[in-house]
Amino acid sequence: MNQKQATTLAQAELTITRSFDAPPAVVWKAWTEPEQIKRWWGPKNYTAPVAQIDFRVGGKYIYCMRSPEGKDYWSGGVIKEIVPMKRITLTDSFTDDKGNIVPATYYGMSPDFPLELQLIVTFEGNTGKTVLTLKYPSFPLTDIDGARTGWNESLDKLAEILK
C-alpha cells in the first residue's frame, strides 16, 4: 500500500446536521458576520476573541478560539463558493495568529492531519426554522470524534444565541 492509499483509508466524511428555531437569514448572518461569529465559535467554555472575514469568493477568514486555560487556537481559510442564504464552501486550516497555515503539530495534534480541509455549510429552511448541515467530504479518522464533539458544542452555543 502506498502513502496515498494509506491516507485515503484513514479519511471519512464528517457530516453534522442541526435544526435551529430561527429563519435562514438569521442563521446565515450568524455565520457571516464577525461580531456574530465571536458569540458562538468554539467548543463549550471556549471564547472567540478574534473573528475576521472578508466575505466574498476568494476572501479569507481567520478566527481564534481561546481555551478556558487561555491557549489560543487559530484557524482560517479561503471562501471558495457563496450561494446566498443557501451554501458556503471554504477551505479550513490551522493557522498562526497572522493567518499563515501551520501543521496540526503546531497545536499538539497528529502529524497526519492535513494542512487543508474542505468545509461545505448548507442552510435550508423556511421563515421560522433552519436546517444547517456542515460537511467535510474528507476528514482524518483519528480526529473525527473530537471534531464532531467540538462542532456540536459550538452549534449548541449558536442555538443559544439564536433564541
N, C-alpha and C positions, 0 to 999 in steps of 0.2 A: 504494500500500500504506500503510495507516495504522500508527501506532506499535504497537497491539496485535497486528496481524498480524506485524510485524517481530519482536516479542518471541516470539510463538508459534513462528515459524520458527526462531528461534535456540535453542530448547529441545529437549531429548531426554530420554528415560527413562535413568536410570543405575541398573543393577542389578548387584550383586555377590553371588555365591553361594559359600560356603565350607563345607567339611565339617571338623568337629572331632572328635577322638578323646576326647570327653567327653560324659556324659549331658546331656540338655536342662536339667535342674535346675542343673547346674554352670555351663553357658554362660549361662543366664538370670541367675544370681547375679553373674556377671562383668559383665553389662550393667546390673544394677540396684542394686548396692551401691557406694557411693563409693570405699571403700578398694580394691575390686577394679578399678574403672574407672581409678583412678590408676596402676595397674600396666601398662596397655596402651594407654591413649588417646594418640593422636597418631602421626605417621609415625616411621619409623626415626630414631633419635638424638634424638627429642623426648621430653620428660618431661611429666607431667601433675601439677603441684603442687597443683591445686585441682580437686575434683570434688564438687559439691553437688547433691543430687537429692531432691526431695520426691516420692517415687514413688507417685503416685496420679493418677487422671484429674483434670486441672486443675492439677496440681502443676507447679512449674517446676524447671528444672535449669540449672546454669551450670558450665562446665568451662573450664579453662585448659590450653593446651598451650604448652610453652616450647621454643623452638628451641635448637639447640646454641650459638648466639650469645647466648642469653639474652633474646630477644624473646618476649613473651607474646602469645598469640592466644586471645581469649576467644570462647566460643560458648555459646548457651543456647536455651531454648525452653520450650514448654508440652507436657505429655503429654496427648494427645487420646484415646487408647484403650489399655487394657490387657486382654489376654486372657491370663491367667496361663499361663506356660510355652509360649505359642503366638505372641503378637504384641504389639508395642508400636508405636503410631503417635504421632508427635510433630512439632512444628514445630522447625526448625533455622535459627538466625540467627547472624550475627556480633554480638557484644555488647562493651560495655566491661566493666571489672572489677566493675561493680555490677549487671550483667545487663541494662542498657539496650541495646536494639537499635541498632546502628550500621551505616552503609553499608559495603560491602566496601572502598571507597576508604580507610576508616579504617586498613586494613591493607595499603594499596597495591595493591589489586586493582581490577578493572574496575568502572566506574560502572554498568554494565549488569547487574551481579549483583543478583538480587532480595533484598529485605530479609528475606524469609522463604521457606523451602522446607519441603516436607512430606517426612518420612522414615518409612518403614514397615520394621520389623525383624521377621522371622518366624523361628521356631525349630521345626524338625521333626526328629523322631528317635525312637530307642528308648533302651534303657538305656545303651548304650555309645558311640553316635555322635550328633552333632547336625549337621544342615544348617541353616546360618544364611543368610538372604537379606536384604540391605539393598536397599531400593528407594526412589529418589527419582523419583516419577512425572514430574517436570519439572525438568530441571537445565540451566543455561546451557551451551551447546555450547563456548563459549570457555574454560570452566574444567573441562570434564568429564574430560579426561585427567589433570590434576593431582589432581582429587578421587579418581579411580579409583586412582591411584598411592598417594596418602595413605591412603585407606581400606585398600588391600591391605597396606600396610606396618603399619598399626595391627592388622589382623587377623592378620598374621604374629606380632606381639608377643602377641596374645591366644592364638594357638595354642601359643606357647612357655610361657605361664603355666598353660595347661590341661594340660600334660604331667604 
